[in-house]
Amino acid sequence: MNEKLIQIIQSIQNLKKYVSENEPIIYSGKNAKEGLSVPEIIMKYGGNSKKSFKEIKAIMPTMIRTLFNVKKSYSSVKRNPKENNKIASEKFISELIEYAKRLGVSDIGFTKVDSDLIFKNRAILYDNAIVITMEMEKEPIDKAPGIETGKEVFRTYLELGIIVNKIANYLRENGFKAQAGPALGGDVIYPLLAQKAGLGAIGRHGLLISPNYGPRQRIAAIYTNIENLPFSTENKHMWIKEFCAKCGKCIRKCPGDAIYENPIVHEDGSLTFIDYRKCAIPFANTSGCTVCIKECVFNQLDYYEIMQNKF
C-alpha cells in the first residue's frame, strides 16, 4: 500500500506530463540533493506508525485536499498563456504583493533559483521565484507533539497549496506564465530559497528563522517568467547562524535525535542539518512532531531582543 501511494505521489510530481515537448525545462544541477515529499518520507522511513484512529481521522481529510492541490499546481501549467510577456510594471508587482497578503501570506520575497536548489529528478519551468511564507499559530505549536499541533501543521500545508495556485492563476490572467510550488511536495529546497530571498536565515534545525515568526512558518513558491521582480540582494538576518551555533537547544530536545551536532558539509559547501530518516519516526508517530520549532529560542523570545542581547 505504501509503495502504491509513493508511486501516485511521484506520478503527480512529473512536470513533463503537463508541458509540450518544446517547452524549456530547468532541471536540477550537479550538486542537487535528494528530495522526498512529507508523505513519502513518512511512508518510507516512519516505521510502524503508532498514531491512533482519532489522530489519523483529524489529519487525513486535510492531507487528501493538500495532495489534490499539489496535483493542480502541476496540471495547471497547461493554462499558461501563449504570449511570453516577461516584464511587469512596478504597479503590477505592488498589486501582486497586496493580492498575496490578502490571501493570507505572512511574508513575501523574490529571488533567482539556483539549479542546485532543485531536488534530484525534479524540475521547474522558470527560475524567477516569488517566495511566500505562512505563520503557524503559536498556541497549537506550543502544544507539540500532539493532535492540535499536527492539525496546524497540515492546515498551513493545505492553505499554502491553495494560495500558490491562486497566485499562479492571477499571474496567468495578467499575461504572465507561472508554475505553483506548493509547501507540501515542492521541487526546491525551500528554506534555502527563502534565505536567498532575504526572508530569514536557517537555524541548526534546518528551518528558516524569520523576524516575525521565528521558525514557526511554512514556505512555498511561485515560479514565473517575469524577469524584473525585485530580487533580494542582501540578507540582514545572517547573524542568526552565529547565535544558533552557540545555542543547540533544538539538538538537545529533538525526540528522534535527528539534528546533527555538526551539519554534514558537502563538496559544494552546502550543509545538511537533519537526518530525515530519524526525523520521520517521531513525525509519523506524533502527528507532525514539531518539537524543534516549539523548543527553538526564536519561538520563545522576541527576535529583536535576541539580536540586541545575543543571550
C-alpha angles and dihedrals in degrees: 000000000000092000090051092052091049090052090051092051093048090049090053091052095054101114093185089068090069106040133069120257093252094051111115112239127195110221129196119281129244092267095049120138130226113269128202127174119240093257090049092050092048093048095042102041107011095092120206102344115224094201114139123235087253091058094045091048091051095054108026099078090053091047091052092049090047092054089049089057091046089058090047091054089061101037094047093067085083087073094060111128118257093229116084107223107171105170122073126194121244087245092056093048090051090049090048091054091047091048092051091050091051089054091058104268112155100199135003133197140163133227145147116261115239109215090231088066091062111093120246113275091014132104143187132206100226135026097212106098133198103199119202135180135197125205119240105218114253100226097062092038090055088058092062129176103039149075096289091053092047092051090052093048093052092041090063092045089054098043093047089050090055093044097051090052091051093049091047089052090047090055092048092049088056094051101265131118120240146172120202117227108199123208092241113060099005122174096223136057096260102194091056091044091051091047089051088051090056096246095127142306134275119256129207090274088064093245130123114257113203132185096246102038108018106211091335101109144084122226133218137162145209118213116209143172091236103122101189102059113143094261117198115250100181141028118213093185099071092104085079090077092060091050093047091050088063097040113052095168092136090057093053094046100044107117091207097047084233102139114088117235086216114025118235110259114212127207092261091054095255120136136226113205103174136051094217091193090064092039091055094065100062089033090057095042100044104042096260102336100218093175091134090059093045093050097043112117089227089062092051103040136039115272094226093046089054091047092051098045101025085204 
